[in-house]
Amino acid sequence: MFRLIKLLLILIGLAAVLWFGANRYAEYRVRTSFAEAGMNDKAAACMGRRLVKRLSFVQLLKLCEFEKETRTVGGLVRAVQRMDDREIVTVTTSSAALCSTGLAR
């Protein structure tokens, strides 16, 4: 019985580490992509936090498809508007507006 509880706790701990690690990695990728595209570091960090909190991993993967053509915030907004996912469009455009103006942290 004790062995089963120990195994269950290990699995729960491993799942938690993977979940939080995946979120941190996704935020890092989004942040560095925007920073490499020319966005200042503060706005890129803001975009990374907001997008990872509000979008699913599948939606973030869809955004990665447009990484090469999104060299500016306007390019990102135009690329996202061509997608069929209304939530991605809403979250990305509102985050871009709030983060580039400094209204969001």
Protein Blocks (a to p, Z undefined) as FASTA:
>chain_A
ZZmmmmmmmmmmmmmmmmmmmmmmmmmmmmmmmmmnopafklmmmmmmmmmmmpcfklmm
mmmmmmmmmmbfklmmmmmmmpmbfklmmmmmmmmmmmmnopaZZ
